[in-house]
């Protein structure tokens, strides 16, 4: 996957997270922020390794999110608490998985769409041969 659309998606994800926090409150804003946090990690991994498989990127993103959340159970130095957080919240683990799953679904879907549009090398309406399914497209000696 090209880095340009991933970079744009990264900016859109950051903007979405900031807008949700600015204009919405309560549990929706908190958990949407958790999911978007993992989407952001997914996109950062994808920026670093554009050819990575969606399932691997999702696994890395959710693992990083979970490690950060679980690190909040430790006695962290005051310097890193603003970055990693300070309060463990079990539901966050679910929402990180939701974010990774959503990013995986979009990424995998875009990959399938790109492959199906270019897999044959023939554009729509530009078919080399339109015979019945399963029939050999090369003409036989008795066929024109």
C-alpha positions in Angstrom: 0.0 0.0 0.0 1.3 3.5 -0.9 2.3 5.7 2.0 0.4 8.8 0.8 -3.1 7.5 1.5 -1.9 6.0 4.8 -0.5 9.4 5.8 -3.8 11.1 4.9 -5.7 8.5 6.9 -3.4 9.1 9.8 -4.2 12.8 9.8 -7.9 12.1 9.4 -7.8 9.7 12.4 -6.0 12.3 14.6 -8.5 14.9 13.6 -11.5 12.6 14.2 -10.1 11.8 17.7 -9.6 15.5 18.5 -13.1 16.4 17.2 -14.8 13.7 19.1 -13.1 14.7 22.3 -13.9 18.4 21.7 -17.6 18.1 20.8 -18.8 14.9 22.5 -18.4 13.6 26.0 -19.1 10.7 28.1 -18.4 7.0 27.4 -18.9 7.3 23.6 -16.1 9.9 23.3 -13.8 7.9 25.7 -14.2 4.5 23.9 -14.2 6.0 20.4 -10.9 7.6 21.4 -9.6 4.2 22.6 -10.6 2.6 19.3 -9.1 5.5 17.3 -5.9 5.3 19.3 -5.4 1.8 18.1 -6.3 2.8 14.5 -3.6 5.4 14.7 -1.1 2.8 15.9 -2.2 0.6 13.0 -1.6 3.4 10.5 1.8 4.2 12.0 2.9 0.6 11.6 1.6 0.6 8.1 3.6 3.8 7.4 6.7 2.0 8.6 6.0 -1.2 6.7 3.7 -0.6 3.8 3.8 -4.1 2.5 2.8 -5.7 5.8 -0.3 -8.0 5.8 -3.4 -6.4 7.4 -3.6 -9.2 10.0 0.0 -8.7 11.1 -0.5 -4.9 11.4 -3.7 -5.4 13.4 -1.9 -7.8 15.7 0.9 -5.4 16.3 -1.4 -2.5 16.9 -3.6 -4.3 19.4 -0.7 -5.8 21.2 1.0 -2.4 21.5 -2.3 -0.9 22.8 -2.8 -3.7 25.3 0.8 -3.4 26.5 0.4 0.3 27.1 -2.9 -0.3 28.9 -1.4 -3.1 31.0 1.6 -1.0 31.8 -0.7 1.3 33.7 -0.9 -1.5 36.4 2.7 -0.8 37.1 4.1 2.0 39.2 5.2 4.2 36.3 7.4 7.2 36.7 5.5 10.5 36.7 7.3 11.6 33.5 5.7 8.9 31.4 2.2 8.9 32.9 0.9 11.7 30.6 2.0 9.7 27.6 1.0 6.1 28.6 -1.8 7.0 31.0 -2.1 6.2 34.7 -5.4 4.4 35.2 -6.0 0.8 34.0 -9.5 0.4 32.6 -10.4 -3.2 31.5 -13.0 -2.1 28.9 -10.3 -0.2 27.1 -8.8 -3.6 26.0 -12.0 -4.4 24.2 -12.1 -1.0 22.4 -8.5 -1.3 21.3 -9.5 -4.6 19.7 -12.5 -3.0 18.0 -10.2 -0.3 16.6 -7.7 -2.8 15.3 -10.5 -4.9 13.8 -12.0 -1.9 12.1 -8.6 -0.8 10.6 -7.9 -4.4 9.5 -11.3 -4.7 7.8 -10.8 -1.4 5.9 -7.3 -2.3 4.9 -8.1 -5.8 3.9 -11.1 -4.6 2.0 -9.1 -2.0 0.1 -6.5 -4.7 -0.8 -9.2 -7.0 -2.1 -10.8 -4.2 -4.2 -7.4 -3.3 -5.6 -6.6 -6.9 -6.5 -9.9 -7.6 -8.1 -9.7 -4.4 -10.2 -6.3 -5.2 -11.5 -6.0 -9.0 -11.3 -6.8 -9.8 -14.9 -5.1 -6.8 -16.4 -8.2 -6.2 -18.5 -10.3 -3.2 -17.9 -14.1 -3.4 -17.7 -15.6 -3.5 -21.2 -12.3 -4.5 -22.7 -12.6 -8.3 -22.8 -10.3 -10.3 -25.0 -13.0 -13.1 -25.3 -16.5 -13.4 -24.0 -17.3 -17.1 -24.5 -19.2 -19.3 -22.2 -17.7 -19.9 -18.7 -15.2 -22.8 -18.6 -14.7 -22.9 -22.4 -11.2 -22.6 -23.8 -10.8 -19.0 -25.1 -8.3 -20.2 -27.8 -10.1 -21.0 -31.1 -10.1 -24.6 -32.1 -9.3 -25.5 -35.7 -12.9 -25.9 -36.6 -14.0 -22.7 -34.9 -13.4 -19.2 -36.4 
